[in-house]
Amino acid sequence: MVFDADGNELHSFGAGLLQWPRDVAVGPGGDIYVAEWYSASLVVFDAGGSLLTFLEVGGRPTGLAFDHLGRLLIADRENHLV
């Protein structure tokens, strides 16, 4: 869900794709990355909410972060690794 500065919902996205989203991160280019726990996947949307990528990653992604070089780090609870 996307909100304005006053807390009003502007729009949402991911319906039908996301069942148990665990984390979200905004990439260096403005794309939105979602760790989807239930389907063990990484789902990427553009800034407007359009689907760009649905990638099965295995394990159970529970956390996302970008390092100072713009590389995506995924915390995997199932396999106990990043």
C-alpha positions as CSV (number, residue, x, y, z in Angstrom):
1,M,0.0,0.0,0.0
2,V,1.2,3.5,-0.8
3,F,0.3,6.4,1.4
4,D,0.7,10.2,1.1
5,A,2.3,12.4,3.8
6,D,-1.1,12.7,5.5
7,G,-1.6,8.9,5.8
8,N,-4.2,8.6,3.0
9,E,-3.9,5.5,0.9
10,L,-3.0,6.4,-2.7
11,H,-2.9,2.9,-4.2
12,S,-1.9,-0.7,-3.5
13,F,-0.4,-3.4,-5.7
14,G,0.6,-7.1,-5.5
15,A,-3.0,-8.5,-5.2
16,G,-3.0,-12.1,-6.3
17,L,0.8,-12.3,-6.2
18,L,1.6,-11.7,-2.5
19,Q,0.3,-14.0,0.2
20,W,2.9,-13.5,3.0
21,P,5.1,-10.6,2.2
22,R,7.8,-10.3,4.8
23,D,9.9,-7.4,3.8
24,V,10.1,-4.6,1.3
25,A,13.1,-2.6,0.0
26,V,13.4,0.2,-2.6
27,G,16.3,-0.4,-5.0
28,P,18.8,2.2,-6.3
29,G,16.7,2.7,-9.4
30,G,13.4,3.1,-7.5
31,D,12.0,-0.4,-8.1
32,I,10.2,-2.0,-5.2
33,Y,11.5,-5.4,-4.0
34,V,9.2,-7.7,-1.9
35,A,10.3,-10.8,0.0
36,E,7.4,-13.2,-0.4
37,W,7.7,-15.9,2.3
38,Y,4.9,-18.2,1.3
39,S,6.0,-18.8,-2.3
40,A,9.7,-18.5,-1.5
41,S,10.1,-15.8,-4.0
42,L,11.3,-12.3,-4.7
43,V,8.8,-10.1,-6.4
44,V,9.9,-6.8,-8.1
45,F,7.6,-4.0,-9.1
46,D,8.4,-0.7,-10.7
47,A,7.7,2.5,-8.8
48,G,4.2,2.6,-10.2
49,G,3.3,-0.9,-9.0
50,S,3.6,-2.8,-12.2
51,L,5.1,-6.3,-12.0
52,L,8.6,-6.5,-13.3
53,T,9.9,-9.9,-12.0
54,F,8.7,-12.9,-10.1
55,L,11.7,-15.0,-9.1
56,E,11.6,-18.1,-7.0
57,V,14.6,-18.0,-4.7
58,G,14.2,-21.1,-2.5
59,G,14.3,-21.1,1.2
60,R,12.1,-18.5,2.9
61,P,13.1,-14.9,2.2
62,T,12.4,-12.8,5.3
63,G,14.6,-9.7,4.9
64,L,15.9,-7.4,2.1
65,A,18.5,-4.7,2.0
66,F,20.7,-3.0,-0.6
67,D,24.4,-2.5,0.2
68,H,26.4,0.6,-0.7
69,L,27.2,-0.9,-4.1
70,G,23.5,-1.4,-4.9
71,R,23.6,-5.2,-4.5
72,L,20.5,-6.9,-3.1
73,L,21.0,-8.9,0.1
74,I,18.3,-11.5,1.0
75,A,18.0,-13.0,4.4
76,D,16.9,-16.6,4.1
77,R,15.3,-18.0,7.3
78,E,14.8,-21.5,6.0
79,N,18.5,-22.0,5.2
80,H,19.9,-19.7,7.9
81,L,22.0,-17.5,5.5
82,V,22.2,-14.2,3.6
